[in-house]
Amino acid sequence: MVRVAVDAMGGDNAPGEIVKGVVDALIADTDKKLSVILVGREADVKRELEACRTEKNRSAFDESRIRIVHADDVIETGDPPVVAIRNKKESSLVKALTMVKEGEAEAFVSSGSTGAVLVGGQLIVGRLKGVQRTPLAPIIPTLNGAALLIDCGANVDAKPENLIQYAHMGTVYMKYIMGVENPRVGILNIGVEEEKGNALVKATYPLLKEEKGINFIGSVEAQGLVEGAADVIVTDAFAGNVALKMYEATGKALLTLMKDGFKSNVGSKLGAALALPSLKGKLKKFDASQYGGAPMLGLKGLVVKSHGSAKAKEIRNTLMQCIDFSEQNIPEKISGAIS
């Protein structure tokens, strides 16, 4: 079994949605490859599990594949990450990460403080030999499927050699987890011409062109993210995080405008009734929760950060993602790619 330590107290909807997501993953995992360690305040976790037993669609789950580990403390979003990791040893986040370090679990999942997850992943789980920086790499939906945006929040200041490693990590992930043969790698830029970009992009571009094992296709502009111009988009975390936040916010704004428009008059309501069945199917393509959380690549174990507002669906898909990551032995493949 793939053992996943879950921070049951992390995120806006913890522990309720976290526990529901765990239960849903166990039900979906009919091959019984997954076991979960729920780390958090035991009374709260047990209460949520009991609530799941009374729900029709969640009542039949295998409790033998759930273990609860009590943790008194919680790292809050406003806590300074380094201080929190060092001082809150009894927090759910630190105890769950320590389980990965000590071999009690193969993976860690949290919707809690992004900063604490990033710091804890490096200080507790540790980097693979040869890895200079460990990027956060979410899967983003595109018109042509999905792409990996790497880095989107871990390393604001990066060097060309860091982006080269990101390209290798992203190639491994898209090939073995997403099933994309020979993934196309692009670098996020303000134009497609080779001479464009800031100092980092201009220094990295020629290196990516010459790098063996990378299917480099050149620069990708912001609209290329949506269009699916590349399977892996490498960037520093500053640009990546700005792009990701705008991407997500624009999607939410468009949905809000559509809903308001459909409700504006009788004619639009009638039109909505006719269009919604087809529209829902199309919009599912841009539901990022279907891909789970963002893995922190380059560590000795799997560390995955889901959205702070994650609900059961995203948690379930994140846990299923952990099975593939472990079975494909992604850390070993990343080590081989960057060595």
Salt bridges, closest charged atoms under 4 A:
GLU17 OE2 - LYS20 NZ 3.76
ASP24 OD1 - ARG58 NE 2.82
ASP29 OD2 - ARG65 NH1 2.80
GLU42 OE2 - LYS46 NZ 3.11
ASP44 OD1 - ARG47 NH1 3.06
GLU48 OE2 - ARG47 NH2 3.55
GLU50 OE1 - ARG53 NH1 2.57
GLU55 OE1 - ARG58 NH1 2.64
ASP62 OD2 - ARG65 NE 3.29
GLU63 OE1 - ARG53 NH2 2.71
ASP72 OD1 - HIS70 NE2 2.70
ASP79 OD2 - LYS88 NZ 2.70
GLU90 OE1 - LYS95 NZ 3.42
GLU104 OE1 - ARG67 NH2 3.87
GLU106 OE2 - ARG3 NH2 2.48
GLU181 OE2 - LYS175 NZ 3.94
GLU193 OE1 - LYS196 NZ 3.59
GLU194 OE1 - LYS209 NZ 3.39
GLU211 OE2 - HIS168 NE2 2.79
ASP231 OD2 - ARG184 NE 3.05
GLU248 OE2 - HIS307 NE2 2.83
ASP287 OD2 - LYS313 NZ 2.48
GLU314 OE2 - HIS307 ND1 2.97
GLU327 OE2 - LYS33 NZ 3.09
